Amino acid sequence: MSHPYKNLPERAFWKPAVGTKSPFDISDLWQPKFDIEKQHKWVTFGSCFAQHLSRAIQANGFKWFNAEPAPQWLDDKIKTAFNYGVYSARTGNIYTTTLLLQWLKWALEEEPVPEEVWEQGERFFDPFRPVIEPTGFCSRDEVLASRRETIEAFKACMTQANYFVFTMGLTERWLHKSGYEYPMCPGTAAGNFDESEHIFESLKFSQIKDALAEVIERVKQVNPGIKVILTVSPVPLTATQTDDHVLVATMRSKSTLRAVAAEIKDEFDCVDYFPSYEIINSAPYKGMFFEPNQRSVNPNGVAWVMKQFFAGQQLVESKEGEPVDEVCEEAILEAFSKHD
């Protein structure tokens, strides 16, 4: 009897590909859509986990594009604290696809940039990059000037990059009543919350997908040859504003993002998906790559993910880069829990 399953490779069947193997012998997890070349220019943005990939890219000799470099006189620890070299521009974390689209529209001058600035005491904070300067800026003008520099750097990334890696992180967002989006709820990292002005929204599948599709289409118009690699952050939510238990909210969020990534990959020839989420969260790995808090990914997990990434490109001897603390703005929400 003949049927289509007879000629499938080993990787298509659970027992030989997973069920009879040690987790560390599971291989061939990624079939890249396109070859990666070292001379090409990479940019990385998104959720906290994207930072690991940017360091691995550099450690393996690839050209990571830093469009907003730090002053040379700053040491490495200060650079990171002030969000230099964390992403390819000083955007801070971009957790949602809708926030990514907002940054792109600002960069392409298709949407006006809000003039909002938060003042606390004698210091000033950027609502769209609330932790970019740990102690705030000296003046409102300095905030706006810095914001313009980052928008220009983001534009350079989108117009010059060969590869754009975006790590999808959240489905929950906060908006101003006039329609623009914040990366964090006002009043957490900085600013003050005002229920008459600030609106919570749990994004639907269609909103997430439509925003991401629009980003890719608009970027292709200004950079026709760009290739996009999507990942989904394996890091659980710090807190949820929905009525769900945080574990349930996390599973819903990550499942939605993973489904969006699959559809976008199928619909765009220039888009690929790398399964970092599955490598950390799937059953065979039994949660071994999480720290005791069951949220932070430990360095061994990061190293294993990076090994799979470069193995997919026939670069088995991968280097993950020096482990450093993530710059993860959402983690600030942990401080507001009343339950130890």
C-alpha contacts under 8 A as a table, 3 or more apart, distances in Angstrom:
res1	aa1	res2	aa2	distance
2	S	6	K	7.12
3	H	6	K	5.97
4	P	7	N	6.45
4	P	8	L	7.40
5	Y	8	L	5.44
8	L	12	A	6.30
9	P	12	A	5.72
9	P	13	F	7.73
10	E	13	F	5.73
10	E	16	P	6.23
10	E	17	A	6.01
11	R	14	W	7.46
11	R	16	P	7.40
11	R	17	A	5.05
11	R	28	D	7.20
12	A	17	A	7.22
13	F	16	P	6.18
13	F	17	A	5.94
13	F	18	V	7.97
14	W	17	A	5.25
14	W	18	V	5.24
14	W	19	G	5.86
15	K	18	V	5.52
15	K	19	G	4.19
15	K	20	T	5.77
16	P	19	G	6.12
16	P	20	T	5.72
16	P	21	K	7.31
17	A	20	T	7.22
17	A	21	K	7.07
17	A	26	I	6.56
17	A	27	S	7.85
18	V	21	K	5.42
18	V	22	S	7.76
18	V	23	P	7.47
18	V	26	I	6.17
18	V	284	P	7.44
21	K	24	F	7.82
21	K	25	D	5.90
21	K	26	I	6.48
22	S	25	D	5.23
22	S	26	I	6.85
23	P	26	I	5.50
23	P	284	P	5.91
23	P	285	Y	5.93
26	I	29	L	7.58
27	S	308	Q	7.54
28	D	31	Q	7.13
28	D	308	Q	7.91
28	D	312	G	6.98
29	L	275	P	7.53
29	L	308	Q	7.15
29	L	312	G	7.69
30	W	274	F	6.58
30	W	275	P	7.09
30	W	308	Q	7.46
30	W	309	F	7.39
30	W	312	G	5.63
31	Q	312	G	6.28
32	P	35	D	7.05
32	P	272	D	6.98
32	P	312	G	6.41
32	P	313	Q	7.22
33	K	271	V	7.96
33	K	272	D	6.07
35	D	313	Q	6.79
36	I	40	H	7.75
36	I	313	Q	7.04
37	E	40	H	5.71
37	E	62	F	7.83
38	K	61	G	6.79
38	K	62	F	4.67
38	K	63	K	6.40
39	Q	62	F	6.72
39	Q	63	K	6.24
40	H	62	F	7.44
40	H	63	K	6.23
40	H	161	A	7.78
40	H	162	N	5.78
40	H	163	Y	7.50
41	K	62	F	7.76
41	K	63	K	5.17
41	K	64	W	5.87
41	K	65	F	5.90
41	K	160	Q	7.69
41	K	161	A	5.18
41	K	162	N	5.11
41	K	163	Y	6.33
42	W	62	F	7.83
42	W	63	K	6.10
42	W	64	W	4.69
42	W	65	F	5.55
42	W	161	A	5.74
42	W	162	N	6.06
42	W	163	Y	4.75
42	W	164	F	6.00
42	W	165	V	7.54
43	V	54	S	7.86
43	V	64	W	6.09
43	V	65	F	5.54
43	V	66	N	7.52
43	V	87	Y	7.62
43	V	88	S	5.51
43	V	157	C	6.37
43	V	161	A	6.30
43	V	163	Y	6.31
43	V	164	F	5.02
43	V	165	V	6.23
44	T	50	A	6.55
44	T	51	Q	7.62
44	T	53	L	7.95
44	T	54	S	6.27
44	T	87	Y	5.74
44	T	88	S	5.78
44	T	164	F	5.97
44	T	165	V	4.77
44	T	166	F	6.02
45	F	50	A	6.39
45	F	51	Q	8.00
45	F	87	Y	5.58
45	F	88	S	6.83
45	F	93	N	7.28
45	F	94	I	6.71
45	F	164	F	7.95
45	F	165	V	6.44
45	F	166	F	5.16
45	F	167	T	6.66
46	G	49	F	7.93
46	G	50	A	6.12
46	G	93	N	5.54
46	G	94	I	4.41
46	G	95	Y	5.57
46	G	96	T	7.69
46	G	166	F	5.25
46	G	167	T	4.66
46	G	168	M	6.06
46	G	169	G	7.01
47	S	50	A	5.89
47	S	93	N	5.37
47	S	94	I	5.77
47	S	95	Y	4.99
47	S	166	F	7.96
47	S	167	T	5.41
47	S	168	M	6.05
47	S	169	G	4.99
47	S	233	S	6.61
47	S	328	C	7.61
48	C	51	Q	5.93
48	C	93	N	6.51
48	C	167	T	7.95
48	C	169	G	7.85
48	C	233	S	7.51
48	C	326	E	6.32
48	C	327	V	6.42
48	C	328	C	5.23
49	F	52	H	5.76
49	F	53	L	7.41
49	F	167	T	6.95
49	F	233	S	5.72
49	F	234	P	7.68
49	F	235	V	7.55
49	F	326	E	7.69
50	A	53	L	5.35
50	A	54	S	6.50
50	A	165	V	7.70
50	A	166	F	7.06
50	A	167	T	5.54
50	A	233	S	7.76
51	Q	54	S	5.20
51	Q	55	R	6.43
51	Q	86	V	6.26
51	Q	87	Y	6.84
51	Q	326	E	6.97
52	H	55	R	5.32
52	H	56	A	6.26
52	H	302	V	6.97
52	H	320	E	7.51
53	L	56	A	5.00
53	L	57	I	6.03
53	L	306	M	7.08
53	L	320	E	7.87
54	S	57	I	5.10
54	S	58	Q	6.47
54	S	64	W	6.97
54	S	87	Y	7.65
55	R	58	Q	5.25
55	R	59	A	6.10
55	R	320	E	6.74
55	R	321	G	5.44
55	R	322	E	7.68
56	A	59	A	4.90
56	A	60	N	6.10
56	A	306	M	6.83
56	A	318	S	7.99
56	A	319	K	6.13
56	A	320	E	4.38
56	A	321	G	5.20
57	I	60	N	5.42
57	I	61	G	6.67
57	I	62	F	5.33
57	I	63	K	7.31
57	I	64	W	6.64
57	I	320	E	7.97
58	Q	61	G	5.29
58	Q	62	F	5.30
58	Q	63	K	6.47
58	Q	64	W	6.04
58	Q	321	G	7.56
59	A	62	F	7.46
59	A	319	K	5.81
59	A	320	E	6.41
59	A	321	G	5.12
60	N	318	S	6.45
60	N	319	K	5.84
60	N	320	E	7.77
64	W	88	S	7.81
65	F	88	S	6.03
65	F	157	C	7.40
65	F	161	A	7.57
66	N	69	P	5.86
66	N	85	G	6.50
66	N	87	Y	7.51
66	N	88	S	4.57
66	N	89	A	6.54
67	A	88	S	5.66
67	A	89	A	5.59
67	A	153	A	5.15
67	A	154	F	7.30
67	A	156	A	6.77
67	A	157	C	6.53
68	E	84	Y	7.20
68	E	85	G	7.68
68	E	88	S	6.85
68	E	89	A	5.17
68	E	90	R	6.70
68	E	150	T	7.08
68	E	153	A	5.88
69	P	84	Y	6.27
69	P	85	G	6.56
70	A	74	L	7.07
70	A	79	K	6.37
70	A	84	Y	5.54
70	A	85	G	7.37
71	P	74	L	5.93
72	Q	75	D	7.94
74	L	78	I	6.15
74	L	79	K	6.09
75	D	78	I	5.53
75	D	79	K	6.22
76	D	79	K	5.01
76	D	80	T	6.31
77	K	80	T	5.33
77	K	81	A	6.25
78	I	81	A	4.97
78	I	82	F	6.18
79	K	82	F	5.28
79	K	83	N	6.22
79	K	84	Y	5.01
79	K	85	G	7.13
80	T	83	N	4.84
80	T	84	Y	5.45
80	T	85	G	6.68
80	T	86	V	6.49
80	T	327	V	7.89
81	A	84	Y	7.61
81	A	132	I	7.92
81	A	133	E	7.68
81	A	134	P	7.02
82	F	131	V	7.99
82	F	132	I	5.56
82	F	133	E	5.26
82	F	134	P	6.59
83	N	86	V	5.53
83	N	87	Y	7.74
83	N	90	R	5.96
83	N	92	G	6.83
83	N	132	I	5.63
83	N	133	E	7.57
83	N	327	V	7.73
84	Y	87	Y	7.38
84	Y	89	A	7.58
84	Y	90	R	6.20
85	G	88	S	6.42
85	G	89	A	7.42
85	G	90	R	7.70
86	V	89	A	7.81
86	V	90	R	7.41
86	V	92	G	7.79
86	V	327	V	7.44
87	Y	90	R	6.35
87	Y	91	T	7.26
87	Y	92	G	7.19
88	S	154	F	7.56
88	S	157	C	7.13
89	A	150	T	6.02
89	A	153	A	5.70
89	A	154	F	5.72
89	A	157	C	7.81
90	R	132	I	7.18
90	R	150	T	5.78
91	T	94	I	7.22
91	T	128	F	7.87
91	T	129	R	6.22
91	T	132	I	7.84
91	T	150	T	6.57
91	T	154	F	7.89
92	G	129	R	5.75
92	G	131	V	7.56
92	G	132	I	6.44
92	G	329	E	7.89
93	N	183	P	7.16
93	N	328	C	6.94
93	N	329	E	6.74
94	I	97	T	7.79
94	I	99	L	6.29
94	I	100	L	6.22
94	I	169	G	7.97
94	I	183	P	6.56
95	Y	99	L	7.16
95	Y	100	L	7.96
95	Y	167	T	7.92
95	Y	168	M	6.18
95	Y	169	G	4.77
95	Y	170	L	5.30
95	Y	171	T	7.97
95	Y	183	P	6.89
96	T	99	L	5.30
96	T	100	L	6.43
96	T	168	M	6.38
96	T	169	G	6.29
96	T	170	L	5.50
96	T	171	T	6.28
96	T	172	E	7.79
96	T	173	R	7.46
96	T	208	I	7.64
97	T	100	L	4.91
97	T	101	L	6.22
97	T	168	M	7.10
97	T	208	I	5.85
97	T	209	K	7.87
97	T	211	A	5.80
97	T	212	L	5.46
98	T	101	L	5.03
98	T	102	Q	6.26
98	T	181	E	7.95
98	T	207	Q	7.80
98	T	208	I	6.66
98	T	211	A	5.43
98	T	212	L	7.32
99	L	102	Q	4.91
99	L	103	W	6.35
99	L	181	E	6.30
99	L	182	Y	7.55
99	L	183	P	7.25
100	L	103	W	5.23
100	L	104	L	6.32
100	L	212	L	7.95
100	L	215	V	7.51
101	L	104	L	5.01
101	L	105	K	6.15
101	L	211	A	6.20
101	L	212	L	7.19
101	L	214	E	7.41
101	L	215	V	5.61
102	Q	105	K	5.21
102	Q	106	W	6.29
102	Q	111	E	7.97
102	Q	180	Y	7.74
102	Q	181	E	7.64
103	W	106	W	5.18
103	W	107	A	6.18
103	W	151	I	7.23
103	W	154	F	7.75
104	L	107	A	4.96
104	L	108	L	6.13
104	L	154	F	7.71
104	L	155	K	7.30
104	L	215	V	7.14
105	K	108	L	5.15
105	K	109	E	5.93
105	K	110	E	4.93
105	K	111	E	5.41
106	W	109	E	4.98
106	W	110	E	6.11
106	W	111	E	5.41
106	W	112	P	6.46
106	W	113	V	6.04
106	W	151	I	6.84
107	A	110	E	7.68
107	A	151	I	5.35
107	A	152	E	6.32
107	A	154	F	6.61
107	A	155	K	5.03
108	L	111	E	7.93
108	L	155	K	6.94
109	E	112	P	6.90
114	P	180	Y	7.99
115	E	144	L	7.38
116	E	126	D	7.70
116	E	127	P	7.06
117	V	124	F	6.80
117	V	125	F	6.06
117	V	126	D	5.51
117	V	127	P	6.24
117	V	140	R	6.53
117	V	143	V	7.27
117	V	144	L	7.96
118	W	124	F	5.64
118	W	125	F	4.99
118	W	126	D	6.36
118	W	127	P	6.47
118	W	190	A	7.51
118	W	191	G	5.40
119	E	122	E	7.13
119	E	123	R	5.96
119	E	124	F	4.53
119	E	125	F	6.30
119	E	191	G	7.09
120	Q	123	R	5.40
120	Q	124	F	6.15
120	Q	125	F	7.75
120	Q	191	G	7.14
122	E	138	C	7.43
123	R	135	T	7.31
123	R	136	G	5.36
123	R	137	F	5.67
123	R	138	C	5.59
123	R	139	S	6.80
124	F	136	G	5.19
124	F	137	F	4.87
124	F	138	C	6.23
124	F	139	S	5.82
124	F	140	R	6.09
124	F	143	V	7.01
125	F	129	R	7.77
125	F	130	P	5.85
125	F	131	V	7.91
125	F	133	E	7.75
125	F	136	G	5.12
125	F	137	F	6.14
125	F	143	V	6.77
125	F	190	A	6.96
125	F	191	G	7.52
126	D	129	R	5.18
126	D	130	P	5.14
126	D	132	I	7.89
126	D	143	V	6.02
126	D	144	L	7.92
126	D	147	R	7.69
127	P	130	P	5.18
127	P	182	Y	6.53
127	P	183	P	7.91
127	P	186	P	7.55
127	P	190	A	7.60
127	P	191	G	7.37
128	F	181	E	7.98
128	F	182	Y	5.52
128	F	183	P	6.06
129	R	132	I	5.37
129	R	183	P	7.28
130	P	133	E	7.48
130	P	184	M	7.81
130	P	189	A	6.10
130	P	190	A	6.01
131	V	134	P	5.42
131	V	136	G	7.78
131	V	189	A	6.66
131	V	190	A	7.78
131	V	329	E	7.23
132	I	136	G	7.89
133	E	136	G	4.98
133	E	137	F	6.67
137	F	140	R	7.50
137	F	142	E	6.38
137	F	143	V	6.14
138	C	142	E	6.59
139	S	142	E	5.19
139	S	143	V	6.56
140	R	143	V	5.17
140	R	144	L	6.42
141	D	144	L	5.17
141	D	145	A	6.04
142	E	145	A	5.10
142	E	146	S	6.03
143	V	146	S	5.24
143	V	147	R	6.10
144	L	147	R	5.00
144	L	148	R	6.23
145	A	148	R	5.18
145	A	149	E	6.37
146	S	149	E	5.06
146	S	150	T	6.35
147	R	150	T	5.19
147	R	151	I	6.24
148	R	151	I	5.06
148	R	152	E	6.24
149	E	152	E	5.18
149	E	153	A	6.18
150	T	153	A	4.88
150	T	154	F	6.00
151	I	154	F	5.02
151	I	155	K	6.20
152	E	155	K	5.02
152	E	156	A	6.29
153	A	156	A	5.04
153	A	157	C	6.35
154	F	157	C	5.06
154	F	158	M	6.39
155	K	158	M	5.19
155	K	159	T	6.14
156	A	159	T	5.24
156	A	160	Q	5.77
156	A	161	A	7.96
157	C	160	Q	5.43
157	C	161	A	5.54
158	M	161	A	5.93
158	M	164	F	7.77
158	M	219	V	6.33
158	M	222	V	7.81
158	M	223	N	7.08
159	T	219	V	7.26
159	T	222	V	5.83
159	T	223	N	5.15
160	Q	223	N	6.96
161	A	164	F	6.57
161	A	223	N	7.89
161	A	226	I	6.46
162	N	225	G	6.80
162	N	226	I	4.80
162	N	227	K	6.07
163	Y	226	I	5.79
163	Y	227	K	4.79
163	Y	228	V	5.68
163	Y	229	I	7.27
164	F	226	I	7.19
164	F	227	K	6.22
164	F	228	V	4.75
164	F	229	I	6.21
165	V	228	V	5.83
165	V	229	I	4.75
165	V	230	L	5.89
165	V	231	T	7.60
166	F	228	V	7.55
166	F	229	I	6.47
166	F	230	L	5.16
166	F	231	T	6.36
167	T	230	L	5.92
167	T	231	T	4.66
167	T	232	V	5.29
167	T	233	S	6.03
168	M	230	L	7.34
168	M	231	T	6.18
168	M	232	V	4.75
168	M	233	S	5.99
168	M	257	L	6.68
169	G	232	V	6.23
169	G	233	S	5.28
169	G	254	K	7.61
169	G	257	L	7.72
170	L	173	R	7.72
170	L	237	L	7.77
170	L	253	S	6.34
170	L	254	K	7.47
170	L	257	L	7.77
171	T	202	S	5.91
171	T	203	L	5.20
171	T	204	K	7.64
171	T	208	I	7.69
171	T	253	S	5.56
171	T	256	T	7.95
171	T	257	L	7.51
172	E	200	F	7.53
172	E	201	E	5.97
172	E	202	S	4.52
172	E	203	L	6.00
172	E	240	T	7.79
172	E	241	Q	7.72
173	R	181	E	7.30
173	R	182	Y	7.30
173	R	183	P	7.22
173	R	184	M	7.46
173	R	185	C	7.74
173	R	200	F	6.01
173	R	201	E	5.46
173	R	202	S	6.42
173	R	203	L	7.36
174	W	181	E	5.96
174	W	182	Y	5.65
174	W	183	P	7.24
174	W	184	M	6.69
174	W	185	C	5.66
174	W	198	H	6.74
174	W	199	I	5.61
174	W	200	F	4.68
174	W	201	E	6.27
175	L	178	S	7.89
175	L	179	G	6.07
175	L	180	Y	5.63
175	L	181	E	4.35
175	L	182	Y	5.89
175	L	198	H	5.72
175	L	199	I	5.06
175	L	200	F	6.39
175	L	201	E	7.62
176	H	179	G	5.46
176	H	180	Y	5.51
176	H	181	E	6.26
176	H	182	Y	7.52
176	H	197	E	5.75
176	H	198	H	4.86
176	H	199	I	6.17
177	K	180	Y	7.59
177	K	196	S	8.00
177	K	197	E	5.16
177	K	198	H	5.94
177	K	199	I	6.38
182	Y	185	C	6.81
182	Y	186	P	7.70
184	M	188	T	7.15
184	M	189	A	7.16
184	M	329	E	7.63
184	M	330	E	7.05
185	C	188	T	5.97
185	C	189	A	7.79
185	C	193	F	7.46
186	P	189	A	7.13
186	P	190	A	6.36
186	P	191	G	5.38
186	P	192	N	5.50
186	P	193	F	4.93
186	P	194	D	7.97
186	P	198	H	7.64
187	G	190	A	5.20
187	G	191	G	4.67
187	G	192	N	4.04
187	G	193	F	4.74
188	T	191	G	7.27
188	T	192	N	7.81
188	T	332	I	7.24
188	T	333	L	6.88
189	A	329	E	7.67
189	A	332	I	6.75
193	F	198	H	6.91
194	D	197	E	5.44
194	D	198	H	5.80
195	E	198	H	5.31
195	E	199	I	7.11
200	F	241	Q	7.79
202	S	242	T	7.55
203	L	207	Q	6.20
203	L	208	I	6.57
204	K	207	Q	5.33
204	K	208	I	6.39
205	F	208	I	5.28
205	F	209	K	6.11
205	F	256	T	6.17
205	F	257	L	7.74
205	F	260	V	6.87
206	S	209	K	5.16
206	S	210	D	5.84
207	Q	210	D	5.23
207	Q	211	A	6.10
208	I	211	A	5.39
208	I	212	L	6.28
208	I	257	L	7.73
208	I	260	V	7.15
209	K	212	L	5.19
209	K	213	A	6.02
209	K	260	V	5.56
209	K	261	A	7.99
209	K	264	I	7.30
210	D	213	A	5.14
210	D	214	E	6.08
211	A	214	E	5.12
211	A	215	V	6.25
212	L	215	V	5.03
212	L	216	I	6.36
212	L	264	I	7.88
213	A	216	I	5.23
213	A	217	E	6.18
213	A	264	I	6.86
214	E	217	E	5.11
214	E	218	R	6.02
215	V	218	R	5.28
215	V	219	V	6.04
216	I	219	V	5.18
216	I	220	K	6.06
217	E	220	K	5.20
217	E	221	Q	6.50
218	R	221	Q	5.20
218	R	222	V	6.93
219	V	222	V	5.40
219	V	223	N	5.79
219	V	224	P	7.48
219	V	226	I	7.87
220	K	223	N	4.81
220	K	224	P	4.37
220	K	225	G	7.07
220	K	226	I	6.62
221	Q	224	P	5.78
223	N	226	I	5.79
226	I	270	C	7.09
227	K	270	C	4.92
227	K	271	V	6.06
227	K	272	D	7.98
228	V	270	C	6.08
228	V	271	V	4.67
228	V	272	D	6.24
229	I	271	V	5.80
229	I	272	D	4.82
229	I	273	Y	5.46
229	I	274	F	6.76
230	L	261	A	6.66
230	L	271	V	7.30
230	L	272	D	6.21
230	L	273	Y	4.74
230	L	274	F	6.28
231	T	261	A	7.65
231	T	273	Y	5.92
231	T	274	F	5.43
231	T	275	P	6.41
231	T	276	S	6.36
231	T	277	Y	7.15
232	V	254	K	7.22
232	V	257	L	6.76
232	V	258	R	6.39
232	V	261	A	7.97
232	V	275	P	7.51
232	V	276	S	6.78
232	V	277	Y	5.47
233	S	254	K	7.82
233	S	276	S	7.26
233	S	277	Y	5.80
234	P	254	K	7.80
234	P	276	S	7.04
234	P	277	Y	4.53
234	P	278	E	7.68
234	P	280	I	6.33
234	P	281	N	6.53
235	V	295	R	5.71
235	V	296	S	6.46
235	V	297	V	7.14
236	P	247	L	7.79
236	P	250	T	5.69
236	P	295	R	5.69
237	L	240	T	6.80
237	L	246	V	6.92
237	L	247	L	7.95
237	L	249	A	7.77
237	L	250	T	5.58
238	T	246	V	7.87
238	T	330	E	6.63
238	T	331	A	5.81
238	T	333	L	6.33
238	T	334	E	6.14
239	A	246	V	6.13
239	A	333	L	6.53
239	A	334	E	7.19
240	T	243	D	7.86
240	T	244	D	7.56
240	T	245	H	7.79
240	T	246	V	5.69
240	T	249	A	6.70
242	T	249	A	7.36
244	D	247	L	7.97
244	D	248	V	6.05
244	D	249	A	5.58
245	H	248	V	5.26
245	H	249	A	6.08
246	V	249	A	4.92
246	V	250	T	5.94
247	L	250	T	5.08
247	L	251	M	6.38
248	V	251	M	5.22
248	V	252	R	6.22
249	A	252	R	5.14
249	A	253	S	6.03
250	T	253	S	5.10
250	T	254	K	6.09
251	M	254	K	5.32
251	M	255	S	5.84
252	R	255	S	5.23
252	R	256	T	6.08
253	S	256	T	5.29
253	S	257	L	6.29
254	K	257	L	5.09
254	K	258	R	6.01
255	S	258	R	5.10
255	S	259	A	6.16
256	T	259	A	5.18
256	T	260	V	6.24
257	L	260	V	5.09
257	L	261	A	6.19
258	R	261	A	5.11
258	R	262	A	6.33
259	A	262	A	5.16
259	A	263	E	6.45
260	V	263	E	5.30
260	V	264	I	6.16
261	A	264	I	5.20
261	A	265	K	6.03
261	A	273	Y	6.82
262	A	265	K	5.20
262	A	266	D	6.30
262	A	273	Y	7.28
263	E	266	D	5.11
263	E	267	E	6.16
264	I	267	E	5.09
264	I	268	F	6.08
264	I	271	V	7.12
265	K	268	F	5.58
265	K	269	D	7.22
265	K	270	C	8.00
265	K	271	V	5.05
265	K	272	D	5.34
265	K	273	Y	6.41
266	D	269	D	7.34
266	D	271	V	7.94
268	F	271	V	5.43
269	D	272	D	7.89
274	F	309	F	7.34
275	P	278	E	5.32
275	P	279	I	6.32
276	S	279	I	5.14
276	S	280	I	6.41
276	S	305	V	5.96
277	Y	280	I	5.53
277	Y	281	N	5.99
277	Y	282	S	7.95
278	E	281	N	5.16
278	E	282	S	5.11
279	I	282	S	6.06
279	I	285	Y	7.46
279	I	305	V	6.59
280	I	285	Y	6.86
280	I	287	G	7.13
280	I	289	F	6.22
280	I	290	F	7.92
280	I	301	G	6.79
280	I	305	V	7.65
281	N	285	Y	7.02
281	N	286	K	7.72
281	N	287	G	6.47
282	S	285	Y	6.04
282	S	286	K	7.24
282	S	287	G	7.94
283	A	286	K	5.30
283	A	287	G	7.62
285	Y	288	M	5.87
285	Y	289	F	7.40
287	G	290	F	5.77
287	G	294	Q	7.71
288	M	291	E	7.99
288	M	301	G	7.90
289	F	297	V	5.77
289	F	298	N	5.74
289	F	300	N	6.61
289	F	301	G	4.57
290	F	293	N	7.41
290	F	294	Q	5.29
290	F	295	R	6.10
290	F	296	S	5.63
290	F	297	V	4.52
290	F	298	N	5.58
290	F	301	G	7.33
291	E	294	Q	5.57
291	E	295	R	6.59
291	E	296	S	5.42
291	E	297	V	5.91
291	E	298	N	5.53
292	P	295	R	7.80
293	N	296	S	6.72
297	V	301	G	6.09
297	V	302	V	6.80
298	N	301	G	5.41
298	N	302	V	6.53
299	P	302	V	4.97
299	P	303	A	6.06
299	P	323	P	6.60
300	N	303	A	5.04
300	N	304	W	6.19
301	G	304	W	5.13
301	G	305	V	6.25
302	V	305	V	5.18
302	V	306	M	6.22
302	V	320	E	7.36
303	A	306	M	5.15
303	A	307	K	6.10
303	A	319	K	7.61
303	A	320	E	5.48
304	W	307	K	5.03
304	W	308	Q	6.38
305	V	308	Q	5.25
305	V	309	F	6.34
306	M	309	F	4.95
306	M	310	F	6.34
306	M	318	S	6.98
306	M	319	K	7.50
306	M	320	E	6.03
307	K	310	F	5.44
307	K	311	A	5.88
307	K	316	V	6.51
307	K	317	E	7.42
307	K	318	S	5.50
307	K	319	K	7.51
307	K	320	E	7.71
308	Q	311	A	4.96
308	Q	312	G	6.18
308	Q	316	V	7.87
309	F	312	G	5.42
309	F	313	Q	7.08
310	F	313	Q	5.09
310	F	314	Q	6.40
310	F	315	L	4.85
310	F	316	V	5.88
310	F	317	E	7.77
310	F	318	S	6.03
311	A	314	Q	4.78
311	A	315	L	4.93
311	A	316	V	4.37
311	A	317	E	7.75
311	A	318	S	7.65
312	G	315	L	7.20
312	G	316	V	7.99
313	Q	316	V	7.92
315	L	318	S	6.31
320	E	323	P	7.93
328	C	331	A	5.72
328	C	332	I	7.77
329	E	332	I	5.72
330	E	333	L	5.88
331	A	334	E	5.69
332	I	335	A	5.81
332	I	336	F	7.81
333	L	336	F	5.49
333	L	337	S	7.35
334	E	337	S	5.63
337	S	340	D	7.41
